[in-house]
């Protein structure tokens, strides 16, 4: 657990080598590794993307990430129990939001989650769940006190609880 805490506190680095600039071939290799490592989560997000498209959503590509929003997504998500409600959710390199205006507002927060998927890959699912369960056991809020959410809020100007 100590190793996990130490890793979670490490700043995100796009190249994995600090501030050292990468040569173009190395940059492309790192990009391929990051996308491949997050691919299982992205595939899961693509399943939701198909459902969202059936609900009338539209797709945009922003900074290497697929954003899908609009249509009847807002009305559909409003039917979820309050503990499952969201305005945007990220699965790998797919961000699903209730509309594109809200996605624009929470984009930087959600892109922190994209980087977390690139760091943790498919392990992000159980780690996120474990962090939420630990917060519940501690009597804290499973979303607001989740270590992944705290990192995302810390890296953006978004007020806590706004996503």
N, CA and C atoms as an extended XYZ file, in Angstrom:
489
Properties=species:S:1:pos:R:3:atomname:S:1:resname:S:1:resid:I:1 pbc="F F F"
N         0.825       -1.194        0.000 N   UNK     1
C         0.000        0.000        0.000 CA  UNK     1
C         0.865        1.251        0.000 C   UNK     1
N         2.008        1.203        0.714 N   UNK     2
C         2.906        2.343        0.749 CA  UNK     2
C         3.406        2.677       -0.649 C   UNK     2
N         3.747        1.647       -1.431 N   UNK     3
C         4.223        1.865       -2.795 CA  UNK     3
C         3.139        2.530       -3.620 C   UNK     3
N         1.893        2.076       -3.475 N   UNK     4
C         0.783        2.667       -4.207 CA  UNK     4
C         0.629        4.137       -3.851 C   UNK     4
N         0.689        4.466       -2.549 N   UNK     5
C         0.559        5.853       -2.134 CA  UNK     5
C         1.670        6.701       -2.735 C   UNK     5
N         2.900        6.187       -2.694 N   UNK     6
C         4.029        6.931       -3.229 CA  UNK     6
C         3.864        7.140       -4.733 C   UNK     6
N         3.405        6.119       -5.442 N   UNK     7
C         3.207        6.232       -6.894 CA  UNK     7
C         2.099        7.212       -7.221 C   UNK     7
N         1.039        7.211       -6.427 N   UNK     8
C        -0.080        8.102       -6.704 CA  UNK     8
C         0.301        9.558       -6.491 C   UNK     8
N         1.278        9.816       -5.631 N   UNK     9
C         1.688       11.189       -5.360 CA  UNK     9
C         2.693       11.707       -6.376 C   UNK     9
N         3.255       10.815       -7.191 N   UNK    10
C         4.224       11.215       -8.193 CA  UNK    10
C         3.539       12.052       -9.267 C   UNK    10
N         4.145       13.160       -9.690 N   UNK    11
C         3.510       13.966      -10.736 CA  UNK    11
C         3.439       13.208      -12.055 C   UNK    11
N         2.406       13.498      -12.819 N   UNK    12
C         2.274       12.887      -14.139 CA  UNK    12
C         3.330       13.457      -15.067 C   UNK    12
N         3.950       12.588      -15.821 N   UNK    13
C         4.954       13.027      -16.775 CA  UNK    13
C         4.615       12.402      -18.117 C   UNK    13
N         4.517       13.233      -19.118 N   UNK    14
C         4.086       12.717      -20.412 CA  UNK    14
C         5.108       11.771      -21.029 C   UNK    14
N         6.383       11.984      -20.772 N   UNK    15
C         7.391       11.154      -21.417 CA  UNK    15
C         7.932       10.064      -20.518 C   UNK    15
N         7.670       10.150      -19.214 N   UNK    16
C         8.222        9.180      -18.290 CA  UNK    16
C         9.677        9.471      -17.966 C   UNK    16
N        10.232       10.559      -18.495 N   UNK    17
C        11.637       10.888      -18.263 CA  UNK    17
C        11.798       12.291      -17.715 C   UNK    17
N        10.853       12.768      -16.949 N   UNK    18
C        10.976       14.115      -16.413 CA  UNK    18
C        10.792       15.152      -17.501 C   UNK    18
N        11.664       16.143      -17.504 N   UNK    19
C        11.553       17.240      -18.464 CA  UNK    19
C        12.483       17.070      -19.655 C   UNK    19
N        13.136       15.929      -19.782 N   UNK    20
C        14.044       15.688      -20.891 CA  UNK    20
C        13.245       15.585      -22.186 C   UNK    20
N        13.562       16.445      -23.173 N   UNK    21
C        12.830       16.341      -24.441 CA  UNK    21
C        13.151       15.022      -25.144 C   UNK    21
N        12.156       14.458      -25.753 N   UNK    22
C        12.335       13.190      -26.463 CA  UNK    22
C        12.542       13.436      -27.947 C   UNK    22
N        13.319       12.578      -28.562 N   UNK    23
C        13.473       12.633      -30.009 CA  UNK    23
C        12.185       12.139      -30.638 C   UNK    23
N        11.868       12.546      -31.858 N   UNK    24
C        10.596       12.131      -32.478 CA  UNK    24
C        10.335       10.626      -32.459 C   UNK    24
N        11.303        9.750      -32.814 N   UNK    25
C        10.975        8.318      -32.768 CA  UNK    25
C        10.630        7.842      -31.356 C   UNK    25
N        11.357        8.322      -30.361 N   UNK    26
C        11.090        7.924      -28.977 CA  UNK    26
C         9.728        8.442      -28.525 C   UNK    26
N         9.393        9.649      -28.920 N   UNK    27
C         8.097       10.226      -28.555 CA  UNK    27
C         6.957        9.368      -29.102 C   UNK    27
N         7.087        8.905      -30.345 N   UNK    28
C         6.041        8.078      -30.954 CA  UNK    28
C         5.960        6.706      -30.295 C   UNK    28
N         7.092        6.185      -29.893 N   UNK    29
C         7.090        4.894      -29.192 CA  UNK    29
C         6.372        5.044      -27.852 C   UNK    29
N         6.692        6.103      -27.095 N   UNK    30
C         6.015        6.334      -25.813 CA  UNK    30
C         4.516        6.548      -26.016 C   UNK    30
N         4.161        7.260      -27.060 N   UNK    31
C         2.741        7.487      -27.354 CA  UNK    31
C         2.035        6.156      -27.620 C   UNK    31
N         2.649        5.293      -28.409 N   UNK    32
C         2.065        3.978      -28.704 CA  UNK    32
C         1.951        3.138      -27.435 C   UNK    32
N         2.959        3.199      -26.577 N   UNK    33
C         2.919        2.442      -25.315 CA  UNK    33
C         1.781        2.948      -24.436 C   UNK    33
N         1.636        4.274      -24.319 N   UNK    34
C         0.570        4.837      -23.476 CA  UNK    34
C        -0.813        4.447      -23.989 C   UNK    34
N        -1.021        4.532      -25.300 N   UNK    35
C        -2.323        4.179      -25.869 CA  UNK    35
C        -2.586        2.676      -25.739 C   UNK    35
N        -1.573        1.864      -25.925 N   UNK    36
C        -1.739        0.410      -25.808 CA  UNK    36
C        -2.025        0.011      -24.373 C   UNK    36
N        -1.315        0.586      -23.424 N   UNK    37
C        -1.505        0.269      -22.008 CA  UNK    37
C        -2.919        0.629      -21.557 C   UNK    37
N        -3.469        1.712      -22.080 N   UNK    38
C        -4.826        2.135      -21.708 CA  UNK    38
C        -5.893        1.503      -22.597 C   UNK    38
N        -5.503        0.708      -23.589 N   UNK    39
C        -6.442        0.175      -24.574 CA  UNK    39
C        -7.601       -0.640      -23.994 C   UNK    39
N        -7.391       -1.519      -22.994 N   UNK    40
C        -8.551       -2.249      -22.459 CA  UNK    40
C        -9.632       -1.304      -21.911 C   UNK    40
N        -9.217       -0.250      -21.231 N   UNK    41
C       -10.191        0.711      -20.710 CA  UNK    41
C       -10.829        1.498      -21.846 C   UNK    41
N       -10.039        1.837      -22.854 N   UNK    42
C       -10.572        2.549      -24.016 CA  UNK    42
C       -11.607        1.678      -24.734 C   UNK    42
N       -11.331        0.384      -24.866 N   UNK    43
C       -12.290       -0.533      -25.505 CA  UNK    43
C       -13.602       -0.555      -24.739 C   UNK    43
N       -13.520       -0.553      -23.412 N   UNK    44
C       -14.715       -0.488      -22.573 CA  UNK    44
C       -15.476        0.809      -22.852 C   UNK    44
N       -14.733        1.922      -22.963 N   UNK    45
C       -15.355        3.205      -23.279 CA  UNK    45
C       -15.994        3.223      -24.653 C   UNK    45
N       -15.387        2.510      -25.596 N   UNK    46
C       -15.961        2.459      -26.951 CA  UNK    46
C       -17.317        1.747      -26.961 C   UNK    46
N       -17.506        0.795      -26.059 N   UNK    47
C       -18.825        0.149      -25.945 CA  UNK    47
C       -19.882        1.177      -25.540 C   UNK    47
N       -19.532        2.020      -24.571 N   UNK    48
C       -20.461        3.068      -24.150 CA  UNK    48
C       -20.635        4.120      -25.243 C   UNK    48
N       -19.585        4.339      -26.007 N   UNK    49
C       -19.661        5.288      -27.113 CA  UNK    49
C       -20.728        4.840      -28.107 C   UNK    49
N       -20.762        3.555      -28.424 N   UNK    50
C       -21.759        3.026      -29.366 CA  UNK    50
C       -23.166        3.249      -28.812 C   UNK    50
N       -23.355        2.978      -27.520 N   UNK    51
C       -24.670        3.210      -26.904 CA  UNK    51
C       -25.032        4.688      -26.943 C   UNK    51
N       -24.037        5.541      -26.686 N   UNK    52
C       -24.282        6.984      -26.706 CA  UNK    52
C       -24.667        7.454      -28.102 C   UNK    52
N       -24.015        6.905      -29.125 N   UNK    53
C       -24.359        7.266      -30.501 CA  UNK    53
C       -25.792        6.865      -30.822 C   UNK    53
N       -26.224        5.702      -30.311 N   UNK    54
C       -27.612        5.268      -30.505 CA  UNK    54
C       -28.584        6.221      -29.817 C   UNK    54
N       -28.109        6.921      -28.785 N   UNK    55
C       -28.940        7.883      -28.068 CA  UNK    55
C       -28.833        9.279      -28.680 C   UNK    55
N       -28.173        9.375      -29.838 N   UNK    56
C       -28.109       10.653      -30.539 CA  UNK    56
C       -26.906       11.517      -30.203 C   UNK    56
N       -25.926       10.986      -29.497 N   UNK    57
C       -24.738       11.757      -29.138 CA  UNK    57
C       -23.868       12.015      -30.363 C   UNK    57
N       -22.976       12.974      -30.245 N   UNK    58
C       -22.020       13.281      -31.302 CA  UNK    58
C       -20.599       13.127      -30.770 C   UNK    58
N       -19.658       12.924      -31.687 N   UNK    59
C       -18.260       12.670      -31.328 CA  UNK    59
C       -17.401       13.857      -31.727 C   UNK    59
N       -16.430       14.153      -30.857 N   UNK    60
C       -15.386       15.119      -31.169 CA  UNK    60
C       -14.060       14.515      -30.735 C   UNK    60
N       -12.993       14.876      -31.447 N   UNK    61
C       -11.655       14.440      -31.079 CA  UNK    61
C       -10.902       15.655      -30.549 C   UNK    61
N       -10.467       15.585      -29.287 N   UNK    62
C        -9.783       16.707      -28.650 CA  UNK    62
C        -8.509       16.193      -27.985 C   UNK    62
N        -7.373       16.701      -28.420 N   UNK    63
C        -6.072       16.363      -27.825 CA  UNK    63
C        -5.850       14.860      -27.702 C   UNK    63
N        -6.162       14.118      -28.749 N   UNK    64
C        -5.918       12.682      -28.757 CA  UNK    64
C        -6.930       11.855      -27.992 C   UNK    64
N        -8.040       12.469      -27.608 N   UNK    65
C        -9.076       11.790      -26.824 CA  UNK    65
C       -10.397       11.889      -27.580 C   UNK    65
N       -11.181       10.818      -27.530 N   UNK    66
C       -12.513       10.819      -28.132 CA  UNK    66
C       -13.496       11.348      -27.095 C   UNK    66
N       -14.209       12.402      -27.442 N   UNK    67
C       -15.250       12.941      -26.560 CA  UNK    67
C       -16.599       12.694      -27.212 C   UNK    67
N       -17.514       12.130      -26.468 N   UNK    68
C       -18.862       11.870      -26.980 CA  UNK    68
C       -19.861       12.484      -26.002 C   UNK    68
N       -20.828       13.229      -26.542 N   UNK    69
C       -21.799       13.908      -25.683 CA  UNK    69
C       -23.013       14.303      -26.501 C   UNK    69
N       -24.032       14.730      -25.784 N   UNK    70
C       -25.226       15.253      -26.438 CA  UNK    70
C       -26.293       14.196      -26.630 C   UNK    70
N       -27.213       14.506      -27.509 N   UNK    71
C       -28.336       13.600      -27.738 CA  UNK    71
C       -29.175       13.478      -26.480 C   UNK    71
N       -29.581       12.258      -26.184 N   UNK    72
C       -30.407       11.998      -25.002 CA  UNK    72
C       -29.581       11.544      -23.793 C   UNK    72
N       -28.250       11.745      -23.836 N   UNK    73
C       -27.403       11.296      -22.734 CA  UNK    73
C       -27.773       11.967      -21.410 C   UNK    73
N       -28.005       13.276      -21.452 N   UNK    74
C       -28.359       13.998      -20.232 CA  UNK    74
C       -29.622       13.457      -19.593 C   UNK    74
N       -30.633       13.210      -20.408 N   UNK    75
C       -31.893       12.667      -19.880 CA  UNK    75
C       -31.721       11.242      -19.377 C   UNK    75
N       -30.887       10.465      -20.063 N   UNK    76
C       -30.653        9.079      -19.647 CA  UNK    76
C       -29.907        9.027      -18.322 C   UNK    76
N       -28.849        9.821      -18.200 N   UNK    77
C       -28.054        9.834      -16.963 CA  UNK    77
C       -28.891       10.359      -15.797 C   UNK    77
N       -29.810       11.271      -16.067 N   UNK    78
C       -30.672       11.807      -15.003 CA  UNK    78
C       -31.545       10.715      -14.379 C   UNK    78
N       -31.757        9.617      -15.086 N   UNK    79
C       -32.560        8.512      -14.556 CA  UNK    79
C       -31.767        7.618      -13.606 C   UNK    79
N       -30.430        7.742      -13.607 N   UNK    80
C       -29.585        6.911      -12.743 CA  UNK    80
C       -29.813        7.285      -11.286 C   UNK    80
N       -29.600        6.334      -10.366 N   UNK    81
C       -29.624        6.688       -8.933 CA  UNK    81
C       -28.564        7.758       -8.665 C   UNK    81
N       -28.791        8.593       -7.669 N   UNK    82
C       -27.893        9.727       -7.410 CA  UNK    82
C       -26.446        9.298       -7.186 C   UNK    82
N       -26.223        8.117       -6.639 N   UNK    83
C       -24.849        7.673       -6.400 CA  UNK    83
C       -24.128        7.307       -7.696 C   UNK    83
N       -24.841        7.149       -8.803 N   UNK    84
C       -24.238        6.821      -10.090 CA  UNK    84
C       -24.320        7.972      -11.098 C   UNK    84
N       -24.858        9.102      -10.666 N   UNK    85
C       -25.003       10.248      -11.565 CA  UNK    85
C       -23.631       10.832      -11.889 C   UNK    85
N       -23.439       11.276      -13.120 N   UNK    86
C       -22.206       11.949      -13.524 CA  UNK    86
C       -22.524       12.947      -14.626 C   UNK    86
N       -21.658       13.936      -14.772 N   UNK    87
C       -21.774       14.840      -15.918 CA  UNK    87
C       -20.752       14.459      -16.977 C   UNK    87
N       -19.675       13.798      -16.559 N   UNK    88
C       -18.675       13.289      -17.495 CA  UNK    88
C       -17.972       12.114      -16.827 C   UNK    88
N       -17.577       11.148      -17.639 N   UNK    89
C       -16.866        9.973      -17.123 CA  UNK    89
C       -15.845        9.551      -18.182 C   UNK    89
N       -14.705        9.082      -17.708 N   UNK    90
C       -13.608        8.733      -18.608 CA  UNK    90
C       -13.314        7.248      -18.540 C   UNK    90
N       -13.147        6.639      -19.709 N   UNK    91
C       -12.696        5.244      -19.830 CA  UNK    91
C       -11.538        5.238      -20.822 C   UNK    91
N       -10.322        5.189      -20.330 N   UNK    92
C        -9.160        5.211      -21.208 CA  UNK    92
C        -9.102        6.518      -21.975 C   UNK    92
N        -9.151        6.437      -23.289 N   UNK    93
C        -9.103        7.626      -24.131 CA  UNK    93
C       -10.486        8.009      -24.662 C   UNK    93
N       -11.518        7.629      -23.930 N   UNK    94
C       -12.895        7.987      -24.283 CA  UNK    94
C       -13.508        8.735      -23.104 C   UNK    94
N       -13.997        9.931      -23.378 N   UNK    95
C       -14.689       10.718      -22.356 CA  UNK    95
C       -16.143       10.848      -22.794 C   UNK    95
N       -17.049       10.485      -21.908 N   UNK    96
C       -18.482       10.559      -22.190 CA  UNK    96
C       -19.077       11.625      -21.276 C   UNK    96
N       -19.769       12.574      -21.880 N   UNK    97
C       -20.384       13.645      -21.101 CA  UNK    97
C       -21.826       13.848      -21.503 C   UNK    97
N       -22.573       14.520      -20.639 N   UNK    98
C       -23.992       14.696      -20.943 CA  UNK    98
C       -24.212       15.711      -22.052 C   UNK    98
N       -23.307       16.683      -22.211 N   UNK    99
C       -23.345       17.568      -23.383 CA  UNK    99
C       -21.959       18.179      -23.590 C   UNK    99
N       -21.746       18.753      -24.764 N   UNK   100
C       -20.425       19.260      -25.119 CA  UNK   100
C       -20.056       20.525      -24.346 C   UNK   100
N       -21.034       21.303      -23.922 N   UNK   101
C       -20.748       22.499      -23.117 CA  UNK   101
C       -20.137       22.083      -21.782 C   UNK   101
N       -20.734       21.092      -21.153 N   UNK   102
C       -20.203       20.601      -19.878 CA  UNK   102
C       -18.840       19.952      -20.093 C   UNK   102
N       -18.669       19.206      -21.176 N   UNK   103
C       -17.356       18.604      -21.449 CA  UNK   103
C       -16.278       19.666      -21.577 C   UNK   103
N       -16.602       20.772      -22.187 N   UNK   104
C       -15.624       21.849      -22.319 CA  UNK   104
C       -15.231       22.369      -20.925 C   UNK   104
N       -16.202       22.435      -20.019 N   UNK   105
C       -15.949       22.953      -18.666 CA  UNK   105
C       -15.106       21.985      -17.831 C   UNK   105
N       -15.302       20.680      -18.012 N   UNK   106
C       -14.601       19.689      -17.180 CA  UNK   106
C       -13.470       18.979      -17.930 C   UNK   106
N       -13.143       19.471      -19.115 N   UNK   107
C       -12.167       18.795      -19.975 CA  UNK   107
C       -10.833       18.553      -19.286 C   UNK   107
N       -10.261       19.542      -18.629 N   UNK   108
C        -8.944       19.364      -18.021 CA  UNK   108
C        -8.986       18.325      -16.903 C   UNK   108
N       -10.069       18.329      -16.133 N   UNK   109
C       -10.235       17.324      -15.070 CA  UNK   109
C       -10.271       15.925      -15.679 C   UNK   109
N       -11.066       15.749      -16.720 N   UNK   110
C       -11.189       14.435      -17.352 CA  UNK   110
C        -9.885       14.013      -18.034 C   UNK   110
N        -9.141       14.961      -18.552 N   UNK   111
C        -7.857       14.622      -19.176 CA  UNK   111
C        -6.826       14.170      -18.143 C   UNK   111
N        -6.960       14.625      -16.896 N   UNK   112
C        -6.111       14.075      -15.837 CA  UNK   112
C        -6.416       12.587      -15.680 C   UNK   112
N        -7.688       12.223      -15.758 N   UNK   113
C        -8.060       10.806      -15.679 CA  UNK   113
C        -7.502       10.021      -16.872 C   UNK   113
N        -7.477       10.630      -18.048 N   UNK   114
C        -6.872        9.964      -19.208 CA  UNK   114
C        -5.417        9.638      -18.888 C   UNK   114
N        -4.689       10.601      -18.325 N   UNK   115
C        -3.280       10.364      -17.967 CA  UNK   115
C        -3.158        9.288      -16.893 C   UNK   115
N        -4.126        9.236      -15.981 N   UNK   116
C        -4.117        8.181      -14.957 CA  UNK   116
C        -4.298        6.812      -15.606 C   UNK   116
N        -5.185        6.716      -16.583 N   UNK   117
C        -5.337        5.452      -17.324 CA  UNK   117
C        -4.041        5.104      -18.042 C   UNK   117
N        -3.371        6.100      -18.594 N   UNK   118
C        -2.098        5.840      -19.262 CA  UNK   118
C        -1.047        5.343      -18.276 C   UNK   118
N        -1.136        5.791      -17.044 N   UNK   119
C        -0.186        5.357      -16.020 CA  UNK   119
C        -0.529        3.964      -15.490 C   UNK   119
N        -1.805        3.725      -15.210 N   UNK   120
C        -2.212        2.498      -14.520 CA  UNK   120
C        -2.816        1.439      -15.434 C   UNK   120
N        -3.206        1.793      -16.643 N   UNK   121
C        -3.799        0.828      -17.562 CA  UNK   121
C        -5.084        0.249      -16.993 C   UNK   121
N        -5.305       -1.029      -17.239 N   UNK   122
C        -6.527       -1.678      -16.777 CA  UNK   122
C        -6.566       -1.769      -15.249 C   UNK   122
N        -5.442       -1.611      -14.597 N   UNK   123
C        -5.410       -1.610      -13.129 CA  UNK   123
C        -6.158       -0.420      -12.544 C   UNK   123
N        -6.393        0.598      -13.372 N   UNK   124
C        -7.098        1.781      -12.885 CA  UNK   124
C        -8.472        1.422      -12.331 C   UNK   124
N        -9.186        0.499      -12.972 N   UNK   125
C       -10.535        0.113      -12.498 CA  UNK   125
C       -10.518       -0.384      -11.055 C   UNK   125
N        -9.749       -1.439      -10.735 N   UNK   126
C        -9.768       -1.910       -9.342 CA  UNK   126
C        -9.133       -0.916       -8.365 C   UNK   126
N        -8.133       -0.163       -8.808 N   UNK   127
C        -7.515        0.811       -7.913 CA  UNK   127
C        -8.482        1.938       -7.570 C   UNK   127
N        -9.234        2.415       -8.548 N   UNK   128
C       -10.220        3.463       -8.308 CA  UNK   128
C       -11.291        2.952       -7.346 C   UNK   128
N       -11.776        1.744       -7.607 N   UNK   129
C       -12.789        1.149       -6.736 CA  UNK   129
C       -12.252        0.958       -5.324 C   UNK   129
N       -11.015        0.475       -5.211 N   UNK   130
C       -10.406        0.265       -3.888 CA  UNK   130
C       -10.269        1.588       -3.140 C   UNK   130
N        -9.862        2.637       -3.830 N   UNK   131
C        -9.739        3.935       -3.178 CA  UNK   131
C       -11.096        4.427       -2.674 C   UNK   131
N       -12.147        4.211       -3.460 N   UNK   132
C       -13.492        4.602       -3.025 CA  UNK   132
C       -13.943        3.783       -1.826 C   UNK   132
N       -13.672        2.481       -1.837 N   UNK   133
C       -14.059        1.624       -0.718 CA  UNK   133
C       -13.323        2.015        0.565 C   UNK   133
N       -12.052        2.357        0.443 N   UNK   134
C       -11.279        2.810        1.606 CA  UNK   134
C       -11.916        4.074        2.179 C   UNK   134
N       -12.353        4.966        1.316 N   UNK   135
C       -12.978        6.209        1.797 CA  UNK   135
C       -14.306        5.919        2.491 C   UNK   135
N       -15.071        4.976        1.982 N   UNK   136
C       -16.336        4.604        2.630 CA  UNK   136
C       -16.066        4.032        4.009 C   UNK   136
N       -15.078        3.152        4.116 N   UNK   137
C       -14.724        2.559        5.411 CA  UNK   137
C       -14.294        3.646        6.390 C   UNK   137
N       -13.613        4.663        5.910 N   UNK   138
C       -13.163        5.777        6.754 CA  UNK   138
C       -14.276        6.773        7.055 C   UNK   138
N       -15.462        6.546        6.479 N   UNK   139
C       -16.577        7.454        6.705 CA  UNK   139
C       -16.497        8.717        5.860 C   UNK   139
N       -15.747        8.658        4.783 N   UNK   140
C       -15.576        9.808        3.913 CA  UNK   140
C       -16.322        9.586        2.604 C   UNK   140
N       -16.390       10.631        1.800 N   UNK   141
C       -17.105       10.559        0.525 CA  UNK   141
C       -16.284        9.749       -0.480 C   UNK   141
N       -16.892        8.715       -1.102 N   UNK   142
C       -16.134        7.841       -2.004 CA  UNK   142
C       -15.667        8.511       -3.293 C   UNK   142
N       -16.298        9.602       -3.693 N   UNK   143
C       -15.873       10.318       -4.901 CA  UNK   143
C       -14.924       11.464       -4.544 C   UNK   143
N       -15.351       12.337       -3.666 N   UNK   144
C       -14.567       13.534       -3.361 CA  UNK   144
C       -13.236       13.226       -2.690 C   UNK   144
N       -13.163       12.130       -1.943 N   UNK   145
C       -11.928       11.783       -1.244 CA  UNK   145
C       -11.138       10.679       -1.933 C   UNK   145
N       -11.625       10.194       -3.057 N   UNK   146
C       -10.898        9.196       -3.831 CA  UNK   146
C        -9.569        9.816       -4.266 C   UNK   146
N        -8.468        9.090       -4.098 N   UNK   147
C        -7.139        9.668       -4.391 CA  UNK   147
C        -7.007       10.080       -5.857 C   UNK   147
N        -7.662        9.378       -6.760 N   UNK   148
C        -7.586        9.737       -8.179 CA  UNK   148
C        -8.349       11.037       -8.455 C   UNK   148
N        -9.481       11.196       -7.811 N   UNK   149
C       -10.252       12.433       -7.964 CA  UNK   149
C        -9.529       13.606       -7.311 C   UNK   149
N        -8.931       13.370       -6.159 N   UNK   150
C        -8.184       14.445       -5.496 CA  UNK   150
C        -7.043       14.935       -6.384 C   UNK   150
N        -6.365       14.004       -7.053 N   UNK   151
C        -5.303       14.400       -7.977 CA  UNK   151
C        -5.880       15.222       -9.127 C   UNK   151
N        -7.002       14.786       -9.685 N   UNK   152
C        -7.619       15.506      -10.803 CA  UNK   152
C        -8.068       16.901      -10.378 C   UNK   152
N        -8.660       17.024       -9.199 N   UNK   153
C        -9.081       18.336       -8.712 CA  UNK   153
C        -7.874       19.219       -8.425 C   UNK   153
N        -6.811       18.631       -7.896 N   UNK   154
C        -5.609       19.409       -7.573 CA  UNK   154
C        -4.937       19.950       -8.832 C   UNK   154
N        -5.035       19.234       -9.929 N   UNK   155
C        -4.366       19.644      -11.170 CA  UNK   155
C        -5.214       20.582      -12.032 C   UNK   155
N        -6.458       20.805      -11.628 N   UNK   156
C        -7.339       21.676      -12.407 CA  UNK   156
C        -7.919       22.741      -11.492 C   UNK   156
N        -8.525       23.744      -12.091 N   UNK   157
C        -9.134       24.808      -11.304 CA  UNK   157
C       -10.592       24.511      -10.983 C   UNK   157
N       -11.040       23.302      -11.281 N   UNK   158
C       -12.424       22.913      -11.068 CA  UNK   158
C       -12.694       22.757       -9.572 C   UNK   158
N       -13.775       23.345       -9.059 N   UNK   159
C       -14.109       23.140       -7.647 CA  UNK   159
C       -14.453       21.674       -7.397 C   UNK   159
N       -14.110       21.166       -6.232 N   UNK   160
C       -14.376       19.766       -5.911 CA  UNK   160
C       -15.865       19.487       -5.955 C   UNK   160
N       -16.207       18.370       -6.571 N   UNK   161
C       -17.608       17.955       -6.650 CA  UNK   161
C       -18.328       18.502       -7.856 C   UNK   161
N       -17.605       19.142       -8.767 N   UNK   162
C       -18.247       19.764       -9.925 CA  UNK   162
C       -18.369       18.840      -11.112 C   UNK   162
N       -17.787       17.610      -11.038 N   UNK   163
C       -17.893       16.695      -12.172 CA  UNK   163
C       -18.842       15.572      -11.881 C   UNK   163
